[in-house]
Amino acid sequence: MAFIKVENIVINTNYIAAVKLENLTVSGEESVSILLATPKFPLLQLESAFPSPYHYEWLDFTGSQANVLRDYFSSFNNVVDLMPQI
């Protein structure tokens, strides 16, 4: 298990489902977006046809936070790039 600290936010990397390195916020600002998948507890789930065991939420980071995350997720020490740019 690893953690990423970005200013006052600490993210458990086990819960990161996806990362968009080049994204835009609603206001048009460049950002890095992280999709968190956190487990739901069975007692709190509403009945549905296809219950999901996870709750998904996108977090957007801008400015220096986005730069730090972009560097982290672009590093070959942290992420395997299956399609490197030529």
OpenMM code with the backbone's topology and positions (N, CA, C; nanometers):
from openmm import Vec3, app, unit

residues = "MET ALA PHE ILE LYS VAL GLU ASN ILE VAL ILE ASN THR ASN TYR ILE ALA ALA VAL LYS LEU GLU ASN LEU THR VAL SER GLY GLU GLU SER VAL SER ILE LEU LEU ALA THR PRO LYS PHE PRO LEU LEU GLN LEU GLU SER ALA PHE PRO SER PRO TYR HIS TYR GLU TRP LEU ASP PHE THR GLY SER GLN ALA ASN VAL LEU ARG ASP TYR PHE SER SER PHE ASN ASN VAL VAL ASP LEU MET PRO GLN ILE".split()
positions = [
    Vec3(0.0846, -0.1168, 0.0000),
    Vec3(0.0000, 0.0000, 0.0000),
    Vec3(0.0894, 0.1235, 0.0000),
    Vec3(0.0537, 0.2185, -0.0826),
    Vec3(0.1288, 0.3445, -0.0905),
    Vec3(0.0304, 0.4605, -0.0753),
    Vec3(0.0845, 0.5737, -0.0336),
    Vec3(0.0047, 0.6942, -0.0186),
    Vec3(0.0682, 0.8069, -0.0989),
    Vec3(-0.0162, 0.8956, -0.1500),
    Vec3(0.0290, 1.0159, -0.2189),
    Vec3(-0.0247, 1.1344, -0.1392),
    Vec3(0.0636, 1.2271, -0.1020),
    Vec3(0.0208, 1.3471, -0.0296),
    Vec3(0.0346, 1.4662, -0.1234),
    Vec3(-0.0759, 1.5341, -0.1455),
    Vec3(-0.0787, 1.6556, -0.2263),
    Vec3(-0.1356, 1.7653, -0.1382),
    Vec3(-0.0451, 1.8513, -0.0886),
    Vec3(-0.0793, 1.9538, 0.0094),
    Vec3(-0.1479, 1.8890, 0.1295),
    Vec3(-0.2768, 1.9152, 0.1526),
    Vec3(-0.3413, 1.8581, 0.2708),
    Vec3(-0.4287, 1.7368, 0.2396),
    Vec3(-0.4125, 1.6785, 0.1213),
    Vec3(-0.4902, 1.5606, 0.0825),
    Vec3(-0.3953, 1.4415, 0.0721),
    Vec3(-0.4303, 1.3320, 0.1416),
    Vec3(-0.3535, 1.2086, 0.1341),
    Vec3(-0.4430, 1.1036, 0.0690),
    Vec3(-0.3925, 1.0414, -0.0387),
    Vec3(-0.4703, 0.9448, -0.1151),
    Vec3(-0.4053, 0.8082, -0.1039),
    Vec3(-0.4845, 0.7078, -0.0663),
    Vec3(-0.4386, 0.5697, -0.0648),
    Vec3(-0.4412, 0.5204, -0.2098),
    Vec3(-0.3265, 0.4824, -0.2646),
    Vec3(-0.3196, 0.4434, -0.4056),
    Vec3(-0.3975, 0.3156, -0.4356),
    Vec3(-0.4327, 0.2387, -0.3332),
    Vec3(-0.5143, 0.1187, -0.3563),
    Vec3(-0.6527, 0.1546, -0.4092),
    Vec3(-0.6983, 0.2761, -0.3833),
    Vec3(-0.8321, 0.3175, -0.4239),
    Vec3(-0.8353, 0.3958, -0.5546),
    Vec3(-0.7209, 0.4141, -0.6185),
    Vec3(-0.7186, 0.4864, -0.7460),
    Vec3(-0.7566, 0.3902, -0.8582),
    Vec3(-0.8671, 0.4208, -0.9263),
    Vec3(-0.9148, 0.3367, -1.0352),
    Vec3(-0.8642, 0.3861, -1.1707),
    Vec3(-0.8471, 0.5180, -1.1855),
    Vec3(-0.8017, 0.5753, -1.3122),
    Vec3(-0.7469, 0.7151, -1.2873),
    Vec3(-0.6613, 0.7600, -1.3799),
    Vec3(-0.6037, 0.8940, -1.3735),
    Vec3(-0.6090, 0.9547, -1.5129),
    Vec3(-0.6620, 1.0750, -1.5238),
    Vec3(-0.6589, 1.1517, -1.6487),
    Vec3(-0.5514, 1.2582, -1.6311),
    Vec3(-0.4400, 1.2427, -1.7019),
    Vec3(-0.3291, 1.3365, -1.6871),
    Vec3(-0.3564, 1.4710, -1.7522),
    Vec3(-0.4327, 1.4724, -1.8579),
    Vec3(-0.4660, 1.5963, -1.9297),
    Vec3(-0.6176, 1.6093, -1.9308),
    Vec3(-0.6702, 1.6899, -1.8437),
    Vec3(-0.8145, 1.7071, -1.8333),
    Vec3(-0.8454, 1.8556, -1.8150),
    Vec3(-0.9713, 1.8907, -1.8283),
    Vec3(-1.0163, 2.0282, -1.8062),
    Vec3(-1.1262, 2.0288, -1.7010),
    Vec3(-1.1225, 2.1283, -1.6126),
    Vec3(-1.2303, 2.1448, -1.5152),
    Vec3(-1.3505, 2.2077, -1.5858),
    Vec3(-1.4592, 2.2206, -1.5128),
    Vec3(-1.5803, 2.2836, -1.5673),
    Vec3(-1.5511, 2.4263, -1.6111),
    Vec3(-1.4611, 2.4940, -1.5401),
    Vec3(-1.4281, 2.6323, -1.5746),
    Vec3(-1.3236, 2.6427, -1.6852),
    Vec3(-1.2770, 2.5278, -1.7397),
    Vec3(-1.1824, 2.5283, -1.8495),
    Vec3(-1.0363, 2.5285, -1.8080),
    Vec3(-1.0083, 2.5147, -1.6797),
    Vec3(-0.8710, 2.5136, -1.6294),
    Vec3(-0.8107, 2.3733, -1.6460),
    Vec3(-0.6827, 2.3686, -1.6863),
    Vec3(-0.6150, 2.2397, -1.7006),
    Vec3(-0.6056, 2.1711, -1.5651),
    Vec3(-0.6274, 2.0384, -1.5658),
    Vec3(-0.6255, 1.9655, -1.4400),
    Vec3(-0.5786, 1.8216, -1.4604),
    Vec3(-0.5487, 1.7566, -1.3500),
    Vec3(-0.5278, 1.6119, -1.3441),
    Vec3(-0.6446, 1.5591, -1.2630),
    Vec3(-0.7122, 1.4568, -1.3154),
    Vec3(-0.8287, 1.4011, -1.2470),
    Vec3(-0.7992, 1.2587, -1.2038),
    Vec3(-0.8370, 1.2269, -1.0811),
    Vec3(-0.8175, 1.0935, -1.0255),
    Vec3(-0.9538, 1.0360, -0.9914),
    Vec3(-0.9800, 0.9138, -1.0402),
    Vec3(-1.1041, 0.8442, -1.0081),
    Vec3(-1.0779, 0.7524, -0.8894),
    Vec3(-1.1455, 0.7820, -0.7780),
    Vec3(-1.1322, 0.6991, -0.6585),
    Vec3(-1.2467, 0.5994, -0.6537),
    Vec3(-1.2147, 0.4755, -0.6197),
    Vec3(-1.3140, 0.3698, -0.6030),
    Vec3(-1.3036, 0.3212, -0.4590),
    Vec3(-1.3967, 0.3648, -0.3753),
    Vec3(-1.3938, 0.3260, -0.2348),
    Vec3(-1.5038, 0.2234, -0.2087),
    Vec3(-1.4749, 0.1247, -0.1247),
    Vec3(-1.5746, 0.0202, -0.0988),
    Vec3(-1.6981, 0.0752, -0.0282),
    Vec3(-1.8137, 0.0206, -0.0673),
    Vec3(-1.9388, 0.0524, 0.0018),
    Vec3(-1.9601, -0.0529, 0.1098),
    Vec3(-2.0279, -0.0143, 0.2131),
    Vec3(-2.0613, -0.1094, 0.3176),
    Vec3(-2.2007, -0.1650, 0.2901),
    Vec3(-2.2193, -0.2981, 0.2989),
    Vec3(-2.3475, -0.3602, 0.2627),
    Vec3(-2.4688, -0.3026, 0.3345),
    Vec3(-2.4550, -0.2604, 0.4584),
    Vec3(-2.5701, -0.2086, 0.5319),
    Vec3(-2.6173, -0.0743, 0.4787),
    Vec3(-2.5300, -0.0011, 0.4095),
    Vec3(-2.5648, 0.1319, 0.3614),
    Vec3(-2.6113, 0.1335, 0.2158),
    Vec3(-2.6051, 0.0182, 0.1489),
    Vec3(-2.6416, 0.0137, 0.0068),
    Vec3(-2.7933, 0.0116, -0.0090),
    Vec3(-2.8402, 0.0846, -0.1092),
    Vec3(-2.9807, 0.0793, -0.1454),
    Vec3(-3.0007, -0.0382, -0.2395),
    Vec3(-3.1197, -0.0947, -0.2382),
    Vec3(-3.1492, -0.2059, -0.3281),
    Vec3(-3.1508, -0.1559, -0.4722),
    Vec3(-3.0816, -0.2289, -0.5587),
    Vec3(-3.0833, -0.1963, -0.7014),
    Vec3(-3.0623, -0.3236, -0.7800),
    Vec3(-3.0893, -0.3180, -0.9096),
    Vec3(-3.0771, -0.4361, -0.9942),
    Vec3(-2.9325, -0.4829, -1.0048),
    Vec3(-2.8381, -0.3888, -1.0130),
    Vec3(-2.6969, -0.4233, -1.0259),
    Vec3(-2.6168, -0.3457, -0.9223),
    Vec3(-2.6175, -0.3925, -0.7991),
    Vec3(-2.5446, -0.3172, -0.6955),
    Vec3(-2.3943, -0.3206, -0.7199),
    Vec3(-2.3298, -0.2077, -0.7036),
    Vec3(-2.1852, -0.1979, -0.7190),
    Vec3(-2.1228, -0.2014, -0.5805),
    Vec3(-2.0153, -0.2781, -0.5643),
    Vec3(-1.9502, -0.2817, -0.4333),
    Vec3(-1.8649, -0.1570, -0.4058),
    Vec3(-1.8566, -0.0651, -0.5040),
    Vec3(-1.7725, 0.0529, -0.4890),
    Vec3(-1.8502, 0.1814, -0.5130),
    Vec3(-1.8024, 0.2868, -0.4497),
    Vec3(-1.8499, 0.4230, -0.4742),
    Vec3(-1.7398, 0.4922, -0.5536),
    Vec3(-1.7748, 0.5532, -0.6677),
    Vec3(-1.6765, 0.6187, -0.7534),
    Vec3(-1.6903, 0.7697, -0.7428),
    Vec3(-1.5743, 0.8368, -0.7370),
    Vec3(-1.5744, 0.9835, -0.7298),
    Vec3(-1.4493, 1.0380, -0.7980),
    Vec3(-1.4687, 1.1373, -0.8862),
    Vec3(-1.3563, 1.2040, -0.9518),
    Vec3(-1.3082, 1.3196, -0.8651),
    Vec3(-1.1767, 1.3301, -0.8479),
    Vec3(-1.1150, 1.4454, -0.7812),
    Vec3(-1.0316, 1.5188, -0.8845),
    Vec3(-1.0497, 1.6494, -0.8958),
    Vec3(-0.9738, 1.7307, -0.9896),
    Vec3(-0.8690, 1.8116, -0.9148),
    Vec3(-0.7471, 1.8125, -0.9684),
    Vec3(-0.6376, 1.8899, -0.9104),
    Vec3(-0.5867, 1.9852, -1.0169),
    Vec3(-0.5642, 2.1106, -0.9793),
    Vec3(-0.5184, 2.2132, -1.0731),
    Vec3(-0.3887, 2.2751, -1.0225),
    Vec3(-0.3285, 2.3573, -1.1063),
    Vec3(-0.2093, 2.4324, -1.0682),
    Vec3(-0.0926, 2.3442, -1.0297),
    Vec3(-0.0246, 2.3801, -0.9210),
    Vec3(0.0944, 2.3056, -0.8783),
    Vec3(0.0591, 2.1639, -0.8356),
    Vec3(-0.0618, 2.1441, -0.7810),
    Vec3(-0.1039, 2.0089, -0.7444),
    Vec3(-0.1118, 1.9195, -0.8675),
    Vec3(-0.1674, 1.9720, -0.9757),
    Vec3(-0.1778, 1.8956, -1.0997),
    Vec3(-0.0390, 1.8633, -1.1538),
    Vec3(0.0525, 1.9582, -1.1456),
    Vec3(0.1884, 1.9348, -1.1944),
    Vec3(0.2578, 1.8232, -1.1175),
    Vec3(0.2426, 1.8225, -0.9854),
    Vec3(0.3043, 1.7185, -0.9028),
    Vec3(0.2460, 1.5823, -0.9375),
    Vec3(0.1138, 1.5741, -0.9494),
    Vec3(0.0508, 1.4463, -0.9835),
    Vec3(0.0877, 1.4009, -1.1241),
    Vec3(0.0941, 1.4940, -1.2188),
    Vec3(0.1336, 1.4596, -1.3559),
    Vec3(0.2752, 1.4017, -1.3570),
    Vec3(0.3662, 1.4635, -1.2815),
    Vec3(0.5032, 1.4123, -1.2716),
    Vec3(0.5051, 1.2731, -1.2090),
    Vec3(0.4276, 1.2544, -1.1023),
    Vec3(0.4243, 1.1257, -1.0328),
    Vec3(0.3746, 1.0150, -1.1255),
    Vec3(0.2624, 1.0397, -1.1934),
    Vec3(0.2025, 0.9365, -1.2778),
    Vec3(0.2684, 0.9258, -1.4154),
    Vec3(0.3629, 1.0120, -1.4456),
    Vec3(0.4394, 1.0023, -1.5700),
    Vec3(0.5753, 0.9362, -1.5472),
    Vec3(0.6122, 0.9151, -1.4220),
    Vec3(0.7424, 0.8581, -1.3877),
    Vec3(0.7442, 0.7075, -1.4120),
    Vec3(0.8479, 0.6593, -1.4770),
    Vec3(0.8603, 0.5155, -1.5009),
    Vec3(0.8822, 0.4391, -1.3701),
    Vec3(0.9185, 0.5082, -1.2629),
    Vec3(0.9326, 0.4436, -1.1318),
    Vec3(0.7974, 0.4107, -1.0696),
    Vec3(0.6927, 0.4789, -1.1125),
    Vec3(0.5605, 0.4610, -1.0514),
    Vec3(0.4584, 0.3951, -1.1430),
    Vec3(0.4746, 0.4116, -1.2741),
    Vec3(0.3758, 0.3634, -1.3703),
    Vec3(0.4473, 0.2980, -1.4883),
    Vec3(0.3964, 0.1840, -1.5309),
    Vec3(0.4495, 0.1172, -1.6488),
    Vec3(0.3750, 0.1725, -1.7698),
    Vec3(0.4488, 0.2269, -1.8662),
    Vec3(0.3895, 0.2835, -1.9875),
    Vec3(0.3918, 0.1752, -2.0941),
    Vec3(0.2751, 0.1222, -2.1294),
    Vec3(0.2665, 0.0143, -2.2282),
    Vec3(0.2785, 0.0670, -2.3706),
    Vec3(0.2558, 0.1951, -2.3912),
    Vec3(0.2647, 0.2521, -2.5254),
    Vec3(0.3506, 0.3789, -2.5187),
    Vec3(0.4811, 0.3623, -2.5006),
    Vec3(0.5671, 0.4840, -2.4920),
    Vec3(0.5638, 0.5627, -2.6230),
    Vec3(0.5771, 0.6949, -2.6087),
    Vec3(0.5776, 0.7809, -2.7260),
    Vec3(0.7143, 0.7700, -2.7947),
    Vec3(0.7100, 0.7654, -2.9245),
    Vec3(0.8346, 0.7508, -3.0023),
    Vec3(0.8835, 0.8856, -3.0461),
] * unit.nanometer
topology = app.Topology()
chain = topology.addChain("A")
for resn in residues:
    res = topology.addResidue(resn, chain)
    for name in ("N", "CA", "C"):
        topology.addAtom(name, app.Element.getBySymbol(name[0]), res)
